[in-house]
Amino acid sequence: MRIVFFTETFVPKVDGIVTTLCQTARQLVQMGHEVLIFAPEGGITEYEGARVVGIKGHALPFYPELRLSLPRASMRQTLQAFRPDVIHVAEPILLGIAGLYYAGGGNGGPLGAPLVIAYHTDLPRYLHYYRMAFLEPYIWPLLRLRHKRATLSLCPSDVMVGQLREHGIAPTELWPGGVDTELFAPTKRSAAMRARLTDGHPENALLLYAGRLSAEKEIERLKAVLAAAPEARLALVGGGPHEKALRTFFSGMPVHFAGFLHGEELAAAFASCDVFVMPSRTETLGLVVLEAMASGVPVVGARAGGIPEIVDDGVNGFLFDTEEQAAERVTLLLSDADRRAAMGKAAVARAAQHSWRAATEQLLAHYRTAIATQYVGPGLTPSARGVRARCKRALSRATLFAIRKLLP
């Protein structure tokens, strides 16, 4: 199968979407499929056997790790030569518009191919953390508009599948993420890494958060946990636009900002902590939660989003609703080494059910469904009547005209 990915973010950036795309591309190539990736320019032309076409973009002033790229007309020749069987778009914003143009819709687009859109980010909920909650009623119509062209939409958790269906986005199916259980494992525990993350106090209990340092992650909620466990130390792995504010917020507290860690260092960080904490209530799944579990570490996470679908409360970790509950559950684990060890073993067993190979095989099944479902033809529909219908049709034609000017 020949598969094209459009993504607004890719290596060297680090986040859950990038991890998902990298692991999926690797698995697809190993399984004998051809993969082409369009992404913001990142200095690479190949990744694990997949061809990468970098599109020049510009970094956001307030978030330099994120680069935004516009589609280019030159993409068409590359796509026609590749002859994709399916086009997969991850969270289309700007670059992903090309994917929406070339495939899906009523007739398969100019390439006559099915379009799969993956929904990774709970954007409507994110707005509440940036003083833009008033925009949520306007976001859903835009999401429905972009997903309307999809042959099939995919979500990483059942709760997100239900949310999209409730807002009229269908067909929508489940595509959960995975975890690399060879990289993330209890055997990666490291005394040197523990000393590093505790600022030279390895005898103290170590709590770990890994992920983007941004407002919607609600990392400030962990202050109550530290107050309840004064002997514990907290390590924050990652970076992002909220880092400066967090350094000020946690000033004078035993908090270590580790920055971005990769590969074996990241695996060692997970395996070397005592408890992994995830305060975010906006996780569509939470790949870092799976990585912590695979490392043999119990998780204390928010009872929200996709986290409850992988954390079995009281078995391989704890869920919480309030900061007080989070503090109570963390202190309980820190005071009971046997329980912590038992939950860690249960976490490893749970993570083992989420291999990237299994996730990729499920994705391929979705691709086959999309290929069998997508109609390829003129896509003509009876003329609609009424002023409102004619205005909507004129707006659609104007939009397509603008896109064709960009992508002739």
C-alpha positions as CSV (number, residue, x, y, z in Angstrom):
1,M,0.0,0.0,0.0
2,R,1.2,3.5,-0.8
3,I,0.4,5.9,2.1
4,V,0.9,9.7,2.3
5,F,1.0,11.6,5.6
6,F,0.4,15.3,6.0
7,T,1.4,16.6,9.4
8,E,1.8,20.1,10.9
9,T,4.5,18.8,13.2
10,F,7.4,16.3,12.8
11,V,10.9,15.7,14.0
12,P,12.9,17.3,15.4
13,K,9.9,18.5,17.4
14,V,8.9,16.2,20.2
15,D,5.2,15.6,21.2
16,G,2.6,12.8,21.1
17,I,1.7,13.4,17.5
18,V,5.3,13.2,16.3
19,T,5.8,10.0,18.4
20,T,2.7,8.5,16.8
21,L,3.7,9.3,13.3
22,C,7.3,8.2,13.7
23,Q,6.3,4.9,15.2
24,T,3.6,4.3,12.6
25,A,5.8,5.2,9.7
26,R,8.5,2.8,11.0
27,Q,6.0,-0.1,11.4
28,L,4.4,0.5,8.0
29,V,7.8,0.4,6.2
30,Q,8.8,-2.7,8.1
31,M,5.6,-4.3,7.0
32,G,6.4,-3.6,3.3
33,H,4.4,-0.5,2.7
34,E,5.6,2.7,1.0
35,V,5.3,5.9,3.0
36,L,5.6,9.6,1.9
37,I,5.5,12.3,4.6
38,F,4.8,16.0,4.0
39,A,5.9,18.1,7.0
40,P,7.3,21.4,8.0
41,E,11.0,21.5,7.0
42,G,13.1,19.9,9.7
43,G,16.4,19.1,8.0
44,I,15.6,15.5,7.1
45,T,14.6,13.9,3.8
46,E,14.1,10.3,5.1
47,Y,12.9,8.7,8.3
48,E,13.2,5.0,8.9
49,G,12.7,4.2,5.2
50,A,9.9,6.8,4.7
51,R,10.5,9.7,2.3
52,V,10.1,13.1,4.0
53,V,9.3,16.2,1.9
54,G,10.0,19.3,4.1
55,I,8.0,22.4,3.4
56,K,9.5,25.7,4.4
57,G,7.7,27.3,7.3
58,H,7.9,29.9,9.9
59,A,8.3,29.5,13.7
60,L,5.6,31.0,15.9
61,P,7.2,33.9,18.0
62,F,5.6,32.6,21.3
63,Y,6.2,28.9,20.5
64,P,9.4,28.6,18.4
65,E,9.3,24.8,18.5
66,L,6.2,24.9,16.3
67,R,6.7,25.8,12.6
68,L,3.7,26.5,10.3
69,S,4.0,25.7,6.6
70,L,1.7,26.5,3.7
71,P,0.9,24.0,0.9
72,R,2.8,24.5,-2.3
73,A,1.9,23.8,-5.9
74,S,5.0,21.6,-6.3
75,M,3.4,19.0,-4.0
76,R,1.0,17.9,-6.8
77,Q,3.7,16.5,-9.0
78,T,5.2,14.6,-6.1
79,L,1.9,13.2,-5.2
80,Q,1.0,12.2,-8.8
81,A,4.3,10.4,-9.1
82,F,3.8,8.5,-5.8
83,R,0.2,7.5,-6.7
84,P,-1.1,7.1,-3.1
85,D,-3.7,4.5,-2.1
86,V,-4.7,6.6,0.9
87,I,-3.9,10.1,2.3
88,H,-3.7,10.4,6.1
89,V,-3.8,13.9,7.6
90,A,-2.9,14.5,11.2
91,E,-4.7,17.5,12.6
92,P,-5.0,19.7,9.5
93,I,-4.3,23.4,10.1
94,L,-2.4,24.9,7.2
95,L,-0.2,22.3,5.5
96,G,-2.9,19.7,6.0
97,I,-5.3,21.7,3.8
98,A,-3.5,20.1,0.9
99,G,-4.5,16.7,2.1
100,L,-8.1,17.8,2.3
101,Y,-8.0,19.2,-1.2
102,Y,-6.3,16.2,-2.9
103,A,-8.5,13.4,-1.5
104,G,-11.8,12.5,0.1
105,G,-15.0,14.4,-0.3
106,G,-17.7,13.3,-2.7
107,N,-15.4,12.2,-5.5
108,G,-12.0,11.4,-4.0
109,G,-10.5,14.8,-4.9
110,P,-8.0,15.4,-7.8
111,L,-6.1,12.2,-6.8
112,G,-9.1,10.0,-6.5
113,A,-8.0,8.7,-3.1
114,P,-9.7,8.2,0.3
115,L,-8.9,10.7,3.1
116,V,-8.3,9.7,6.7
117,I,-8.1,12.4,9.3
118,A,-6.6,11.7,12.7
119,Y,-7.9,13.7,15.6
120,H,-5.1,14.0,18.2
121,T,-5.8,17.3,20.0
122,D,-8.8,18.3,22.0
123,L,-8.8,21.8,20.5
124,P,-12.2,23.0,21.9
125,R,-11.1,22.2,25.4
126,Y,-7.6,23.8,24.9
127,L,-9.4,27.2,24.3
128,H,-10.4,27.3,27.9
129,Y,-6.7,27.6,29.0
130,Y,-5.9,30.5,26.7
131,R,-8.9,32.8,27.6
132,M,-10.6,31.9,24.4
133,A,-13.4,29.7,25.6
134,F,-15.9,32.0,23.9
135,L,-14.7,30.6,20.6
136,E,-15.7,27.0,21.3
137,P,-19.2,27.3,19.7
138,Y,-17.4,28.5,16.5
139,I,-14.7,25.8,16.6
140,W,-17.0,22.8,16.2
141,P,-18.5,24.0,12.9
142,L,-15.0,24.4,11.6
143,L,-14.1,20.9,12.8
144,R,-17.2,19.5,11.1
145,L,-16.3,21.3,7.9
146,R,-12.8,19.8,7.7
147,H,-13.9,16.3,8.8
148,K,-16.7,16.4,6.3
149,R,-14.2,15.7,3.6
150,A,-12.8,12.7,5.4
151,T,-13.7,9.2,4.2
152,L,-13.0,8.2,7.8
153,S,-12.0,10.1,11.0
154,L,-9.9,8.4,13.7
155,C,-9.5,9.1,17.4
156,P,-7.1,7.6,20.0
157,S,-9.7,6.9,22.7
158,D,-13.3,5.9,23.0
159,V,-14.2,9.1,24.8
160,M,-12.9,11.2,21.9
161,V,-14.7,9.0,19.4
162,G,-17.9,9.7,21.3
163,Q,-17.2,13.4,21.5
164,L,-16.8,13.7,17.7
165,R,-19.9,11.7,17.0
166,E,-21.9,13.8,19.4
167,H,-20.9,16.8,17.4
168,G,-22.0,15.3,14.1
169,I,-18.6,14.1,12.9
170,A,-19.0,10.7,11.4
171,P,-17.9,8.1,10.4
172,T,-15.4,8.1,13.3
173,E,-13.6,5.1,14.6
174,L,-11.0,4.2,17.3
175,W,-7.3,4.2,16.6
176,P,-5.4,4.0,19.9
177,G,-1.7,4.8,20.2
178,G,1.0,2.4,21.3
179,V,4.2,2.1,23.3
180,D,7.7,0.8,22.5
181,T,8.1,-1.8,25.2
182,E,11.7,-2.5,24.1
183,L,12.7,1.1,24.8
184,F,10.5,1.7,27.8
185,A,11.1,-1.0,30.4
186,P,11.8,-1.3,34.2
187,T,15.4,-2.5,33.3
188,K,16.2,1.1,32.2
189,R,16.3,2.3,35.8
190,S,19.5,4.3,36.3
191,A,21.1,5.6,39.5
192,A,22.8,8.3,37.5
193,M,19.6,9.5,36.0
194,R,17.8,9.5,39.3
195,A,20.6,11.6,40.9
196,R,20.3,14.0,37.9
197,L,16.6,14.4,38.1
198,T,16.6,14.9,41.9
199,D,19.5,17.5,41.8
200,G,21.8,15.1,43.7
201,H,19.2,13.8,46.2
202,P,18.5,10.3,44.9
203,E,17.4,9.2,48.4
204,N,14.3,11.4,48.1
205,A,11.1,10.2,46.5
206,L,11.0,11.2,42.8
207,L,7.8,12.3,41.0
208,L,8.0,12.7,37.2
209,Y,6.0,14.6,34.6
210,A,6.9,14.3,30.9
211,G,5.3,16.2,28.1
212,R,4.7,19.7,26.7
213,L,5.1,22.5,29.2
214,S,2.0,24.5,28.2
215,A,-1.0,26.0,30.0
216,E,-3.5,23.2,29.1
217,K,-1.3,20.6,30.9
218,E,-2.2,22.2,34.3
219,I,1.1,21.4,35.8
220,E,0.5,23.9,38.5
221,R,-1.9,21.4,40.0
222,L,1.1,19.5,41.2
223,K,2.0,22.1,43.8
224,A,-0.6,20.6,46.2
225,V,1.1,17.2,45.8
226,L,4.5,18.6,46.7
227,A,3.0,20.4,49.7
228,A,1.6,17.1,50.9
229,A,4.9,15.2,50.3
230,P,7.6,17.6,51.5
231,E,10.3,15.0,51.1
232,A,9.5,14.4,47.5
233,R,11.0,16.0,44.5
234,L,9.4,16.7,41.1
235,A,11.2,16.5,37.7
236,L,9.6,18.1,34.6
237,V,10.8,16.6,31.4
238,G,10.0,18.6,28.2
239,G,9.7,22.2,27.2
240,G,7.2,24.6,25.8
241,P,5.7,28.1,25.9
242,H,4.7,27.9,29.6
243,E,8.2,27.0,30.9
244,K,9.1,30.5,32.1
245,A,5.8,30.9,33.9
246,L,6.3,27.4,35.6
247,R,9.8,28.3,36.7
248,T,8.4,31.4,38.4
249,F,5.5,29.4,39.9
250,F,7.7,26.7,41.4
251,S,10.5,29.0,42.5
252,G,12.0,27.8,45.7
253,M,10.4,24.4,45.5
254,P,12.2,21.0,44.8
255,V,11.4,21.0,41.1
256,H,14.0,20.1,38.4
257,F,13.4,21.3,34.8
258,A,15.1,18.5,32.8
259,G,14.4,19.9,29.3
260,F,13.8,17.5,26.4
261,L,15.1,14.0,26.8
262,H,15.2,11.4,24.0
263,G,15.7,7.7,23.4
264,E,17.6,5.9,26.2
265,E,17.8,9.0,28.3
266,L,14.0,9.4,28.3
267,A,13.5,5.7,29.0
268,A,15.9,6.0,32.0
269,A,14.0,9.0,33.3
270,F,10.7,7.1,33.3
271,A,12.2,4.0,34.9
272,S,14.1,5.9,37.6
273,C,11.1,7.7,39.2
274,D,8.7,6.4,41.8
275,V,5.4,7.8,40.6
276,F,4.4,9.4,37.2
277,V,2.0,12.3,37.6
278,M,-0.3,13.5,34.8
279,P,-2.5,16.4,35.9
280,S,-3.7,17.3,32.4
281,R,-7.5,17.0,31.8
282,T,-7.1,17.5,28.0
283,E,-5.3,14.2,27.0
284,T,-7.0,12.5,24.1
285,L,-5.0,9.4,25.2
286,G,-1.7,10.2,26.8
287,L,1.2,8.3,25.2
288,V,3.6,9.3,28.0
289,V,1.2,7.6,30.4
290,L,1.7,4.4,28.5
291,E,5.5,4.9,28.4
292,A,5.5,5.3,32.2
293,M,3.5,2.2,32.7
294,A,5.7,0.2,30.3
295,S,8.6,1.4,32.5
296,G,7.0,-0.2,35.6
297,V,5.9,3.0,37.2
298,P,2.4,3.5,38.7
299,V,0.6,6.5,37.3
300,V,-1.5,9.1,39.2
301,G,-3.5,10.8,36.5
302,A,-6.5,13.0,36.1
303,R,-9.8,11.3,35.7
304,A,-10.5,12.9,32.3
305,G,-9.9,12.5,28.6
306,G,-8.4,9.1,27.5
307,I,-6.4,8.5,30.7
308,P,-9.1,6.4,32.4
309,E,-9.1,4.1,29.4
310,I,-5.5,2.9,30.2
311,V,-5.2,3.5,33.9
312,D,-7.2,1.1,36.0
313,D,-7.9,3.0,39.2
314,G,-6.4,1.1,42.1
315,V,-4.8,-1.6,39.9
316,N,-1.9,0.0,37.9
317,G,-2.3,3.5,39.2
318,F,-4.8,6.0,40.6
319,L,-7.2,8.5,39.1
320,F,-8.1,11.8,40.7
321,D,-10.6,14.6,40.3
322,T,-9.2,17.2,42.7
323,E,-5.8,18.3,43.7
324,E,-6.4,17.1,47.2
325,Q,-7.2,13.6,45.8
326,A,-4.0,13.7,43.7
327,A,-1.9,14.6,46.8
328,E,-3.6,11.8,48.9
329,R,-3.0,9.1,46.2
330,V,0.7,10.1,45.6
331,T,1.5,10.1,49.4
332,L,-0.2,6.7,49.7
333,L,2.0,5.3,47.0
334,L,5.2,6.9,48.4
335,S,4.5,5.5,51.8
336,D,3.9,1.9,50.6
337,A,6.7,0.4,48.6
338,D,5.0,-3.0,48.2
339,R,1.9,-1.5,46.8
340,R,4.0,0.7,44.5
341,A,5.8,-2.3,43.2
342,A,2.6,-4.3,42.7
343,M,1.0,-1.5,40.7
344,G,4.2,-1.1,38.7
345,K,4.0,-4.8,37.6
346,A,0.4,-4.4,36.7
347,A,1.2,-1.3,34.7
348,V,3.8,-3.2,32.7
349,A,1.2,-5.9,31.9
350,R,-1.3,-3.3,30.8
351,A,1.2,-1.4,28.6
352,A,2.1,-4.7,26.9
353,Q,-1.3,-4.8,25.3
354,H,-0.6,-1.6,23.4
355,S,2.2,-2.5,21.0
356,W,2.9,-0.2,18.0
357,R,2.6,-3.2,15.7
358,A,-0.9,-4.0,16.9
359,A,-1.9,-0.3,16.5
360,T,-0.5,-0.2,13.0
361,E,-2.4,-3.3,12.0
362,Q,-5.6,-1.7,13.2
363,L,-4.7,1.4,11.2
364,L,-4.2,-0.7,8.1
365,A,-7.7,-2.2,8.6
366,H,-9.1,1.4,8.8
367,Y,-7.2,2.2,5.5
368,R,-8.8,-0.8,3.8
369,T,-12.2,0.3,5.0
370,A,-11.6,3.8,3.7
371,I,-10.4,2.5,0.3
372,A,-13.5,0.3,0.0
373,T,-15.8,3.1,1.0
374,Q,-14.5,6.1,-0.9
375,Y,-16.4,6.9,-4.0
376,V,-14.3,8.1,-6.9
377,G,-16.2,10.0,-9.6
378,P,-17.6,13.4,-10.6
379,G,-19.3,13.8,-7.2
380,L,-22.2,15.7,-8.7
381,T,-25.2,16.5,-6.5
382,P,-28.6,17.9,-7.4
383,S,-28.8,21.7,-7.3
384,A,-29.9,23.1,-4.0
385,R,-32.6,25.8,-3.9
386,G,-32.9,28.9,-1.8
387,V,-30.8,32.0,-1.2
388,R,-29.0,30.4,1.8
389,A,-28.1,27.3,-0.2
390,R,-26.9,29.4,-3.1
391,C,-24.7,31.5,-0.9
392,K,-23.2,28.5,0.7
393,R,-22.5,27.0,-2.7
394,A,-20.9,30.3,-3.9
395,L,-18.7,30.3,-0.8
396,S,-17.6,26.7,-1.4
397,R,-16.8,27.5,-5.0
398,A,-14.8,30.6,-3.9
399,T,-12.8,28.5,-1.4
400,L,-12.1,25.8,-4.0
401,F,-11.0,28.5,-6.5
402,A,-8.6,30.0,-3.9
403,I,-7.1,26.5,-3.1
404,R,-6.7,25.7,-6.8
405,K,-4.8,28.9,-7.3
406,L,-2.5,27.7,-4.6
407,L,-2.5,24.1,-5.7
408,P,-3.0,24.1,-9.5
